[in-house]
Amino acid sequence: MAQKHRVLGIDPGTNVMGYGIIESDGKNPHLVVMGTLKLSKFENHYMRLNRIYERVSGLITQYSPDELAIEAPFFGKNVQSMLKLGRAQGVAMAAAIHHELPITEYAPLKIKLAVTGNGSASKEQVADMLRRILHIPQEKMDPQLDATDAVAAALCHYYQMKSPILEKGCKSWKEYIAKNSDKVIK
């Protein structure tokens, strides 16, 4: 039996942070847990950052993921919002670094594309696709779309890790084809 591999996905935020963990035994991934951390009860931004660090550390300790997949902030017009979001992402990453967890960042477009096949899919479309792919009963779906966005980041990472390029230790499709030229249809 293949060794189980867990990926913690984080959708960083300063009001709501989504998290989700998927696990795979080498075949199909399944959901371990998903949820949200509501931060609006903390008036002080620094207290919110501290809570993000504590919660991400707690998830790592409780579930022992092998890697962290985190959504990269997208560029917006409000510089202050971007700064706060970047801090939230950085604190979550610092917690992973503290626990010696490898980190991979994914752009929102790449996550949506990996999960739905459409880089401009809505959050609702992403959530519905996750429900279908991971066979999550409707009643177990978290109504907060931040949670499903975090699971989507984890699933995106799982798909990247299952790429034949990575499985064969190649850095590009060109290198993969060169190493496997005897198997390529001409």
Backbone as ProteinMPNN parsed JSONL, in Angstrom:
{"seq_chain_A": "MAQKHRVLGIDPGTNVMGYGIIESDGKNPHLVVMGTLKLSKFENHYMRLNRIYERVSGLITQYSPDELAIEAPFFGKNVQSMLKLGRAQGVAMAAAIHHELPITEYAPLKIKLAVTGNGSASKEQVADMLRRILHIPQEKMDPQLDATDAVAAALCHYYQMKSPILEKGCKSWKEYIAKNSDKVIK", "coords_chain_A": {"N_chain_A": [[0.844, -1.184, 0.0], [0.479, 2.23, -0.792], [2.155, 5.07, 0.653], [0.484, 7.405, 2.742], [-0.317, 10.764, 1.915], [-0.53, 14.054, 2.926], [-1.973, 17.233, 2.326], [-2.085, 20.526, 3.343], [-4.218, 23.11, 2.752], [-4.462, 26.623, 2.428], [-6.439, 29.501, 2.465], [-5.679, 32.593, 2.681], [-6.693, 35.291, 4.804], [-7.808, 38.364, 6.328], [-10.131, 38.796, 7.659], [-11.58, 36.424, 7.42], [-10.134, 33.286, 7.394], [-9.607, 30.565, 5.334], [-9.277, 27.009, 5.582], [-8.134, 23.748, 4.645], [-7.689, 20.239, 4.45], [-6.434, 17.676, 2.492], [-6.054, 14.204, 1.7], [-4.127, 11.585, 0.289], [-3.635, 8.284, -0.873], [-2.043, 7.666, -2.907], [-3.728, 7.045, -4.907], [-6.718, 8.182, -5.2], [-7.586, 11.451, -4.058], [-8.947, 12.484, -0.872], [-11.135, 14.322, 1.311], [-10.018, 15.481, 4.427], [-10.423, 17.427, 6.434], [-12.131, 20.578, 6.653], [-12.528, 24.093, 7.069], [-13.14, 27.308, 8.637], [-11.5, 30.165, 9.959], [-12.618, 32.623, 11.872], [-11.935, 35.945, 12.046], [-12.833, 38.479, 12.567], [-13.713, 39.143, 15.086], [-11.567, 40.025, 16.48], [-10.334, 43.119, 17.117], [-7.871, 44.331, 16.833], [-5.387, 44.316, 14.434], [-2.951, 42.99, 14.691], [-3.46, 41.087, 16.615], [-5.118, 39.457, 15.157], [-3.309, 38.446, 13.309], [-1.667, 36.993, 15.041], [-3.505, 35.051, 15.867], [-3.941, 33.692, 13.459], [-1.408, 32.538, 13.095], [-1.324, 30.857, 15.369], [-3.517, 29.133, 14.814], [-2.861, 27.906, 12.335], [-0.497, 26.626, 13.095], [-1.609, 24.912, 15.006], [-3.267, 23.292, 13.366], [-1.312, 22.014, 11.855], [0.056, 20.59, 13.835], [-2.039, 18.95, 14.796], [-2.977, 17.494, 12.496], [-0.792, 16.697, 10.975], [0.207, 17.427, 8.25], [1.96, 16.972, 5.102], [2.758, 18.954, 3.411], [2.297, 22.461, 2.566], [-0.082, 24.228, 0.762], [-0.759, 27.304, -0.518], [-2.903, 30.015, -1.249], [-1.897, 32.581, -3.331], [-1.833, 36.102, -2.873], [-3.94, 38.137, -4.901], [-3.492, 40.898, -7.109], [-4.804, 43.925, -6.154], [-6.669, 47.029, -6.148], [-6.671, 48.419, -3.776], [-4.222, 49.3, -1.74], [-3.719, 49.121, 1.025], [-5.369, 46.983, 1.811], [-4.166, 44.941, 0.36], [-1.671, 44.86, 1.595], [-2.363, 44.027, 4.205], [-3.473, 41.516, 3.614], [-1.225, 40.254, 2.531], [0.361, 40.161, 4.818], [-1.145, 38.386, 6.384], [-0.909, 36.069, 4.844], [1.867, 35.741, 5.004], [2.232, 35.233, 7.751], [0.889, 32.784, 8.038], [2.544, 31.258, 6.421], [4.913, 31.484, 7.891], [4.27, 29.97, 10.139], [4.151, 27.438, 8.951], [6.81, 27.191, 8.109], [8.068, 27.186, 10.584], [7.321, 24.675, 11.436], [8.691, 23.167, 9.669], [7.57, 22.613, 7.14], [7.187, 22.109, 3.71], [6.396, 24.696, 1.361], [4.116, 25.807, -1.103], [3.054, 28.226, -3.353], [0.094, 29.28, -5.019], [-1.459, 30.921, -7.705], [-4.714, 32.429, -7.749], [-6.069, 32.073, -10.228], [-4.747, 29.843, -11.332], [-5.433, 27.866, -9.474], [-8.244, 27.74, -9.758], [-8.367, 26.94, -12.43], [-7.127, 24.42, -12.292], [-8.951, 22.979, -10.742], [-11.527, 23.341, -11.885], [-11.176, 23.607, -14.603], [-11.519, 26.022, -15.687], [-10.249, 29.128, -15.538], [-11.555, 31.421, -14.763], [-13.627, 30.706, -13.165], [-16.401, 30.817, -10.859], [-16.516, 31.2, -7.248], [-18.494, 29.575, -6.246], [-18.758, 27.667, -8.301], [-16.271, 26.432, -8.079], [-16.512, 25.322, -5.51], [-18.65, 23.514, -5.942], [-17.49, 21.772, -7.803], [-15.396, 20.712, -6.276], [-16.917, 19.317, -4.376], [-17.934, 17.294, -5.978], [-15.594, 16.028, -7.051], [-14.202, 15.198, -4.753], [-16.108, 13.735, -3.517], [-17.865, 14.753, -1.499], [-20.451, 14.841, 0.749], [-23.364, 16.908, 0.428], [-24.311, 18.014, 2.853], [-22.026, 18.134, 4.365], [-20.528, 20.103, 3.314], [-18.82, 23.122, 3.76], [-20.368, 26.159, 4.4], [-18.991, 28.527, 4.102], [-17.176, 30.002, 1.62], [-14.511, 30.471, 1.731], [-13.379, 28.31, 2.969], [-13.723, 26.245, 1.067], [-12.186, 27.33, -0.95], [-9.664, 27.053, 0.161], [-9.433, 24.253, 0.269], [-9.44, 23.818, -2.439], [-6.951, 24.917, -3.131], [-5.276, 23.028, -1.946], [-6.017, 20.743, -3.435], [-5.261, 21.547, -5.997], [-2.5, 21.565, -5.628], [-2.091, 18.838, -5.148], [-2.754, 17.823, -7.694], [-0.647, 18.968, -9.157], [1.508, 17.614, -8.06], [1.017, 15.078, -8.97], [1.686, 15.179, -11.552], [3.137, 13.842, -14.494], [5.633, 14.812, -15.12], [6.806, 15.658, -12.702], [6.717, 13.242, -11.294], [8.595, 11.721, -12.604], [10.867, 13.07, -12.057], [11.531, 15.255, -13.627], [12.098, 18.554, -14.963], [10.717, 19.862, -16.908], [8.371, 19.537, -19.681], [9.768, 19.037, -21.999], [12.171, 17.86, -21.068], [11.035, 15.586, -19.901], [10.003, 14.255, -22.161], [12.409, 13.756, -23.54], [13.64, 11.951, -21.771], [11.877, 9.883, -21.903], [11.627, 9.025, -24.521], [11.372, 6.626, -25.841], [8.812, 5.856, -25.274], [7.147, 7.684, -26.348], [4.668, 8.518, -28.689], [5.155, 8.672, -32.119]], "CA_chain_A": [[0.0, 0.0, 0.0], [1.241, 3.476, -0.894], [2.164, 5.908, 1.839], [-0.479, 8.497, 2.686], [0.272, 12.091, 1.747], [-1.51, 15.082, 3.275], [-1.689, 18.605, 1.919], [-2.863, 21.57, 4.003], [-4.486, 24.265, 1.901], [-4.843, 27.83, 3.156], [-6.908, 30.689, 1.755], [-5.425, 33.592, 3.717], [-7.564, 36.45, 4.886], [-7.708, 39.052, 7.612], [-11.433, 38.672, 8.317], [-11.856, 34.988, 7.434], [-9.096, 32.446, 6.776], [-10.082, 29.216, 5.05], [-8.284, 25.932, 5.611], [-8.62, 22.434, 4.248], [-6.65, 19.215, 4.325], [-6.784, 16.485, 1.72], [-5.111, 13.1, 1.866], [-4.122, 10.624, -0.811], [-2.805, 7.096, -0.69], [-1.453, 7.417, -4.215], [-4.806, 6.88, -5.878], [-7.603, 9.339, -5.234], [-7.566, 12.267, -2.845], [-10.206, 12.673, -0.154], [-11.124, 15.406, 2.275], [-9.821, 15.153, 5.837], [-11.124, 18.453, 7.208], [-12.133, 21.935, 6.12], [-13.204, 25.027, 7.955], [-12.72, 28.699, 8.575], [-11.109, 30.88, 11.168], [-13.24, 33.944, 11.808], [-11.018, 36.858, 12.712], [-13.427, 39.8, 12.738], [-13.933, 39.418, 16.516], [-10.362, 40.69, 16.975], [-10.265, 44.464, 16.561], [-6.469, 44.645, 16.581], [-4.855, 43.537, 13.306], [-1.845, 42.154, 15.153], [-4.076, 39.946, 17.302], [-5.598, 38.577, 14.079], [-2.126, 37.746, 12.787], [-1.277, 36.017, 16.054], [-4.48, 33.942, 15.828], [-3.644, 32.919, 12.242], [-0.214, 31.735, 13.393], [-1.71, 29.802, 16.32], [-4.429, 28.151, 14.19], [-2.117, 27.13, 11.336], [0.381, 25.743, 13.879], [-2.466, 23.881, 15.588], [-3.666, 22.356, 12.303], [-0.127, 21.218, 11.5], [0.287, 19.661, 14.946], [-3.144, 17.999, 14.89], [-3.205, 16.656, 11.313], [0.507, 16.293, 10.402], [0.301, 17.461, 6.784], [3.308, 16.867, 4.536], [3.063, 20.171, 2.661], [1.326, 23.548, 2.604], [-0.412, 24.91, -0.493], [-1.408, 28.542, -0.1], [-3.3, 30.907, -2.344], [-1.135, 33.833, -3.398], [-2.744, 37.25, -3.006], [-4.037, 38.733, -6.227], [-3.244, 42.331, -7.034], [-6.011, 44.739, -6.134], [-6.45, 48.47, -6.199], [-6.507, 48.941, -2.428], [-2.884, 48.936, -1.269], [-3.793, 48.727, 2.442], [-5.94, 45.632, 1.853], [-3.129, 44.026, -0.135], [-0.656, 44.759, 2.634], [-2.918, 43.199, 5.282], [-3.59, 40.16, 3.097], [0.143, 39.729, 2.449], [0.792, 39.84, 6.174], [-1.851, 37.161, 6.791], [-0.271, 34.974, 4.122], [3.208, 35.577, 5.56], [2.147, 34.616, 9.068], [0.558, 31.374, 7.812], [3.766, 30.639, 5.897], [5.869, 31.409, 8.996], [3.877, 28.81, 10.948], [4.587, 26.245, 8.207], [8.278, 27.162, 8.167], [8.404, 26.78, 11.952], [7.099, 23.22, 11.509], [9.495, 22.583, 8.585], [6.663, 22.144, 6.103], [7.404, 22.754, 2.409], [5.32, 25.613, 0.988], [3.959, 26.152, -2.516], [2.034, 29.249, -3.581], [-0.62, 29.173, -6.29], [-2.317, 32.049, -8.067], [-6.126, 32.038, -7.781], [-6.417, 31.598, -11.569], [-4.213, 28.484, -11.494], [-6.229, 26.976, -8.627], [-9.541, 27.567, -10.411], [-8.131, 26.177, -13.645], [-6.829, 23.029, -11.917], [-10.123, 22.319, -10.163], [-12.72, 23.39, -12.738], [-10.849, 23.698, -16.021], [-11.852, 27.386, -16.093], [-9.546, 30.057, -14.669], [-12.423, 32.5, -14.288], [-14.782, 30.091, -12.496], [-16.842, 31.472, -9.63], [-16.246, 30.457, -6.018], [-19.542, 28.558, -6.16], [-18.406, 26.601, -9.239], [-15.137, 25.721, -7.48], [-17.056, 24.527, -4.401], [-19.43, 22.401, -6.489], [-16.562, 20.814, -8.411], [-14.731, 20.017, -5.159], [-17.889, 18.371, -3.821], [-18.025, 16.154, -6.899], [-14.301, 15.347, -7.166], [-13.821, 14.595, -3.475], [-17.286, 12.987, -3.038], [-18.259, 15.33, -0.218], [-21.912, 15.006, 0.829], [-23.776, 18.312, 0.485], [-24.446, 18.47, 4.243], [-20.689, 18.303, 4.95], [-19.887, 21.251, 2.67], [-18.764, 24.324, 4.59], [-21.021, 27.25, 3.655], [-18.015, 29.585, 3.851], [-16.416, 29.693, 0.415], [-13.083, 30.552, 2.06], [-12.974, 26.937, 3.281], [-13.591, 25.489, -0.175], [-11.026, 27.877, -1.672], [-8.472, 26.433, 0.757], [-9.403, 22.859, -0.206], [-9.066, 23.909, -3.858], [-5.495, 25.111, -3.182], [-4.677, 21.725, -1.633], [-6.255, 19.846, -4.566], [-4.391, 22.038, -7.069], [-1.15, 21.066, -5.321], [-2.131, 17.388, -5.378], [-2.671, 17.613, -9.144], [0.707, 19.311, -9.595], [2.399, 16.54, -7.605], [0.719, 13.884, -9.759], [2.128, 15.421, -12.919], [4.174, 12.896, -14.906], [6.931, 15.494, -15.109], [7.344, 15.595, -11.349], [6.886, 11.85, -10.895], [9.811, 11.211, -13.236], [11.981, 13.916, -11.658], [11.873, 16.171, -14.713], [11.768, 19.951, -14.704], [9.886, 20.384, -17.993], [7.86, 18.51, -20.596], [10.849, 18.723, -22.935], [13.047, 16.899, -20.388], [10.255, 14.361, -19.746], [9.963, 13.584, -23.467], [13.748, 13.266, -23.83], [13.912, 10.779, -20.923], [10.911, 8.835, -22.2], [11.433, 9.034, -25.973], [10.975, 5.281, -26.298], [7.392, 5.68, -24.985], [6.4, 8.75, -27.01], [4.127, 8.152, -30.01], [5.684, 9.575, -33.142]], "C_chain_A": [[0.886, 1.243, 0.0], [1.131, 4.277, 0.397], [1.178, 7.056, 1.67], [0.251, 9.834, 2.667], [-0.81, 13.122, 2.018], [-1.03, 16.466, 2.847], [-2.648, 19.529, 2.665], [-2.998, 22.731, 3.031], [-4.946, 25.433, 2.748], [-5.298, 28.899, 2.166], [-6.774, 31.826, 2.765], [-6.414, 34.756, 3.647], [-7.418, 37.101, 6.241], [-9.042, 39.094, 8.349], [-11.82, 37.205, 8.468], [-10.702, 34.279, 6.738], [-9.693, 31.06, 6.563], [-8.946, 28.223, 5.151], [-8.947, 24.628, 5.188], [-7.454, 21.485, 4.109], [-7.203, 18.072, 3.504], [-5.687, 15.452, 1.921], [-5.239, 12.166, 0.671], [-3.232, 9.451, -0.441], [-2.148, 6.708, -2.008], [-2.5, 7.233, -5.293], [-5.622, 8.153, -5.933], [-7.503, 10.132, -3.937], [-8.936, 12.264, -2.168], [-10.026, 13.751, 0.906], [-10.922, 14.858, 3.682], [-10.625, 16.133, 6.689], [-11.114, 19.76, 6.418], [-12.885, 22.828, 7.089], [-12.682, 26.429, 7.762], [-12.338, 29.187, 9.96], [-11.674, 32.287, 11.021], [-12.438, 34.908, 12.675], [-11.625, 38.217, 13.019], [-13.686, 40.137, 14.203], [-12.719, 40.1, 17.161], [-10.27, 42.067, 16.332], [-8.851, 44.834, 16.141], [-5.933, 43.723, 15.481], [-3.748, 42.577, 13.744], [-2.351, 40.928, 15.924], [-4.616, 38.95, 16.272], [-4.427, 37.766, 13.515], [-1.653, 36.677, 13.765], [-2.205, 34.803, 16.023], [-4.269, 33.077, 14.58], [-2.458, 31.997, 12.504], [-0.573, 30.569, 14.308], [-2.552, 28.72, 15.651], [-3.698, 27.297, 13.157], [-1.168, 26.165, 12.051], [-0.423, 24.594, 14.486], [-2.914, 22.844, 14.573], [-2.505, 21.44, 11.928], [0.146, 20.183, 12.588], [-0.778, 18.568, 14.983], [-3.204, 17.011, 13.724], [-1.932, 16.19, 10.61], [0.531, 16.3, 8.872], [1.763, 17.389, 6.347], [3.74, 18.15, 3.852], [1.965, 21.197, 2.869], [1.169, 24.103, 1.203], [-1.215, 26.137, -0.098], [-1.727, 29.404, -1.31], [-2.504, 32.2, -2.239], [-2.118, 34.985, -3.526], [-2.763, 37.753, -4.445], [-3.898, 40.24, -6.058], [-4.547, 43.102, -7.151], [-5.649, 46.211, -6.162], [-6.171, 49.057, -4.818], [-5.192, 48.435, -1.829], [-2.921, 48.463, 0.182], [-4.354, 47.316, 2.593], [-4.919, 44.594, 1.405], [-2.044, 43.806, 0.915], [-1.126, 43.848, 3.761], [-3.033, 41.743, 4.842], [-2.215, 39.492, 2.989], [0.697, 39.368, 3.813], [0.15, 38.544, 6.66], [-1.22, 35.941, 6.117], [1.105, 34.689, 4.723], [3.204, 34.896, 6.913], [1.803, 33.131, 8.937], [1.792, 30.62, 7.305], [4.816, 30.496, 7.0], [5.552, 30.223, 9.906], [4.327, 27.52, 10.272], [6.107, 26.093, 8.258], [8.732, 26.689, 9.542], [8.287, 25.267, 12.123], [7.808, 22.467, 10.384], [8.652, 21.942, 7.491], [7.001, 22.845, 4.788], [6.166, 23.558, 2.001], [5.317, 25.828, -0.519], [2.813, 27.147, -2.613], [1.402, 29.034, -4.951], [-1.483, 30.414, -6.504], [-3.77, 31.571, -8.103], [-6.551, 31.475, -9.143], [-5.954, 30.153, -11.779], [-5.022, 27.479, -10.679], [-7.569, 26.685, -9.292], [-9.412, 26.707, -11.665], [-7.901, 24.697, -13.327], [-8.073, 22.286, -11.455], [-11.305, 22.258, -11.123], [-12.424, 23.334, -14.232], [-11.11, 25.092, -16.572], [-11.223, 28.35, -15.093], [-10.389, 31.207, -14.158], [-13.688, 31.944, -13.629], [-15.133, 30.851, -11.226], [-16.484, 30.599, -8.425], [-17.268, 29.327, -5.849], [-19.257, 27.384, -7.092], [-17.244, 25.765, -8.699], [-15.642, 24.8, -6.371], [-17.827, 23.315, -4.915], [-18.521, 21.341, -7.104], [-15.815, 20.033, -7.331], [-15.65, 18.962, -4.559], [-17.964, 17.109, -4.677], [-16.726, 15.344, -6.945], [-13.968, 14.578, -5.898], [-14.973, 13.815, -2.822], [-17.707, 13.442, -1.636], [-19.782, 15.458, -0.208], [-22.267, 16.487, 1.024], [-23.827, 18.829, 1.921], [-23.099, 18.664, 4.945], [-19.93, 19.476, 4.316], [-19.932, 22.443, 3.62], [-19.409, 25.458, 3.801], [-20.084, 28.416, 3.362], [-17.154, 29.201, 2.654], [-14.916, 29.855, 0.624], [-12.545, 29.152, 2.353], [-12.776, 26.138, 2.0], [-12.456, 26.03, -1.032], [-9.729, 27.272, -1.142], [-8.328, 24.98, 0.311], [-8.984, 22.846, -1.675], [-7.561, 24.117, -4.013], [-4.784, 23.792, -2.915], [-4.838, 20.756, -2.81], [-5.405, 20.253, -5.769], [-2.972, 21.498, -6.854], [-1.073, 19.558, -5.553], [-2.003, 17.095, -6.88], [-1.277, 17.927, -9.676], [1.683, 18.197, -9.231], [2.19, 15.252, -8.402], [1.141, 14.034, -11.208], [3.211, 14.423, -13.298], [5.568, 13.52, -14.921], [7.572, 15.338, -13.734], [7.599, 14.162, -10.903], [8.173, 11.258, -11.456], [11.033, 12.058, -12.91], [12.44, 14.885, -12.738], [11.422, 17.59, -14.362], [10.895, 20.559, -15.797], [9.373, 19.221, -18.829], [8.947, 18.086, -21.584], [11.791, 17.677, -22.329], [12.337, 15.551, -20.215], [10.253, 13.557, -21.052], [11.331, 13.008, -23.813], [14.055, 11.989, -23.031], [13.02, 9.595, -21.273], [10.633, 8.716, -23.686], [11.011, 7.679, -26.517], [9.485, 5.045, -26.103], [6.516, 6.696, -25.711], [5.948, 8.274, -28.382], [4.598, 9.162, -31.018], [4.812, 9.559, -34.362]], "O_chain_A": [[1.901, 1.303, 0.694], [0.148, 4.175, 1.132], [1.052, 7.616, 0.581], [1.286, 10.012, 3.309], [-1.883, 13.076, 1.416], [0.142, 16.816, 2.985], [-3.865, 19.343, 2.626], [-2.001, 23.267, 2.547], [-5.729, 25.258, 3.682], [-4.632, 29.165, 1.166], [-7.648, 32.009, 3.612], [-6.891, 35.138, 2.579], [-6.96, 36.472, 7.195], [-9.078, 39.396, 9.542], [-12.325, 36.792, 9.512], [-10.337, 34.634, 5.618], [-10.22, 30.453, 7.496], [-7.797, 28.543, 4.848], [-10.152, 24.436, 5.352], [-6.361, 21.879, 3.7], [-8.289, 17.56, 3.772], [-4.551, 15.78, 2.265], [-6.324, 11.986, 0.117], [-2.207, 9.613, 0.222], [-1.748, 5.559, -2.198], [-2.176, 7.266, -6.48], [-5.261, 9.1, -6.633], [-7.355, 9.561, -2.856], [-9.959, 12.064, -2.823], [-8.911, 14.047, 1.335], [-11.572, 13.891, 4.081], [-11.404, 15.729, 7.552], [-10.21, 20.015, 5.622], [-13.759, 22.377, 7.829], [-11.896, 26.707, 6.856], [-12.802, 28.676, 10.979], [-11.253, 33.046, 10.148], [-12.286, 34.707, 13.88], [-10.983, 39.036, 13.677], [-13.863, 41.309, 14.535], [-12.823, 40.677, 18.243], [-10.139, 42.164, 15.112], [-8.668, 45.583, 15.181], [-6.018, 42.5, 15.59], [-3.635, 41.472, 13.213], [-1.736, 39.863, 15.882], [-4.574, 37.74, 16.494], [-4.541, 36.563, 13.278], [-1.28, 35.578, 13.355], [-1.75, 33.665, 16.138], [-4.405, 31.856, 14.647], [-2.501, 30.813, 12.171], [-0.177, 29.431, 14.057], [-2.338, 27.531, 15.884], [-3.9, 26.083, 13.112], [-1.05, 25.007, 11.651], [0.023, 23.446, 14.483], [-2.941, 21.65, 14.874], [-2.691, 20.243, 11.712], [0.436, 19.026, 12.286], [-0.46, 17.395, 15.178], [-3.454, 15.824, 13.932], [-2.01, 15.347, 9.716], [0.844, 15.278, 8.26], [2.675, 17.7, 7.113], [4.934, 18.418, 3.72], [0.855, 20.867, 3.287], [2.154, 24.413, 0.532], [-2.236, 26.024, 0.581], [-0.945, 29.509, -2.255], [-2.451, 32.828, -1.181], [-3.131, 34.86, -4.215], [-1.733, 37.788, -5.118], [-4.16, 40.782, -4.985], [-5.293, 42.951, -8.118], [-4.477, 46.584, -6.195], [-5.504, 50.085, -4.707], [-5.081, 47.266, -1.459], [-2.23, 47.508, 0.536], [-3.866, 46.539, 3.415], [-4.814, 43.514, 1.987], [-1.562, 42.688, 1.093], [-0.372, 42.991, 4.223], [-2.724, 40.836, 5.614], [-2.061, 38.315, 3.315], [1.421, 38.383, 3.952], [0.813, 37.706, 7.271], [-1.023, 34.906, 6.753], [1.467, 33.53, 4.927], [4.072, 34.072, 7.198], [2.369, 32.304, 9.652], [2.048, 29.487, 7.712], [5.534, 29.497, 7.041], [6.462, 29.548, 10.387], [4.827, 26.611, 10.935], [6.62, 24.987, 8.43], [9.664, 25.893, 9.657], [9.059, 24.656, 12.862], [7.561, 21.28, 10.169], [8.98, 20.87, 6.982], [7.091, 24.073, 4.762], [5.034, 23.15, 2.264], [6.366, 26.008, -1.136], [1.744, 26.944, -2.038], [2.074, 28.659, -5.912], [-2.152, 30.887, -5.584], [-4.027, 30.419, -8.453], [-7.31, 30.507, -9.203], [-6.688, 29.339, -12.34], [-5.27, 26.364, -11.138], [-7.987, 25.53, -9.382], [-10.253, 25.846, -11.925], [-8.425, 23.824, -14.018], [-8.235, 21.1, -11.743], [-12.008, 21.25, -11.179], [-13.313, 23.049, -15.034], [-10.948, 25.332, -17.769], [-11.621, 28.384, -13.929], [-9.992, 31.899, -13.22], [-14.702, 32.637, -13.547], [-14.267, 31.456, -10.594], [-16.188, 29.413, -8.569], [-16.931, 28.249, -5.361], [-19.485, 26.232, -6.723], [-17.231, 24.543, -8.843], [-15.248, 23.636, -6.299], [-17.679, 22.214, -4.386], [-18.76, 20.144, -6.939], [-15.623, 18.824, -7.461], [-15.217, 17.847, -4.267], [-18.046, 15.997, -4.156], [-16.757, 14.115, -6.884], [-13.506, 13.439, -5.959], [-14.83, 13.3, -1.713], [-17.88, 12.634, -0.724], [-20.345, 16.123, -1.078], [-21.55, 17.22, 1.705], [-23.428, 19.965, 2.18], [-23.038, 19.29, 6.004], [-18.82, 19.8, 4.737], [-20.972, 22.733, 4.213], [-19.038, 25.697, 2.652], [-20.355, 29.212, 2.463], [-16.476, 28.174, 2.682], [-14.128, 29.422, -0.216], [-11.399, 28.841, 2.029], [-11.778, 25.432, 1.856], [-11.825, 25.271, -1.768], [-8.803, 27.009, -1.91], [-7.223, 24.529, 0.01], [-8.251, 21.955, -2.102], [-6.953, 23.558, -4.925], [-3.799, 23.471, -3.58], [-3.902, 20.031, -3.146], [-4.886, 19.393, -6.48], [-2.33, 21.033, -7.795], [-0.086, 19.064, -6.098], [-1.234, 16.222, -7.282], [-0.779, 17.223, -10.554], [2.582, 17.876, -10.009], [3.098, 14.426, -8.493], [0.971, 13.111, -12.006], [4.119, 14.177, -12.505], [6.567, 12.82, -14.752], [8.731, 14.938, -13.618], [8.581, 13.891, -10.213], [8.773, 10.38, -10.836], [12.12, 11.799, -13.426], [13.602, 15.29, -12.762], [10.496, 17.794, -13.577], [10.382, 21.665, -15.627], [9.849, 18.091, -18.72], [9.034, 16.916, -21.958], [12.165, 16.717, -23.002], [12.958, 14.498, -20.363], [10.47, 12.345, -21.05], [11.415, 11.892, -24.326], [14.66, 11.057, -23.559], [13.355, 8.447, -20.982], [9.528, 8.347, -24.081], [10.355, 7.606, -27.555], [8.932, 4.124, -26.705], [5.29, 6.589, -25.694], [6.729, 7.704, -29.144], [4.465, 10.368, -30.811], [5.098, 10.259, -35.333]]}, "name": "protein", "num_of_chains": 1, "seq": "MAQKHRVLGIDPGTNVMGYGIIESDGKNPHLVVMGTLKLSKFENHYMRLNRIYERVSGLITQYSPDELAIEAPFFGKNVQSMLKLGRAQGVAMAAAIHHELPITEYAPLKIKLAVTGNGSASKEQVADMLRRILHIPQEKMDPQLDATDAVAAALCHYYQMKSPILEKGCKSWKEYIAKNSDKVIK"}
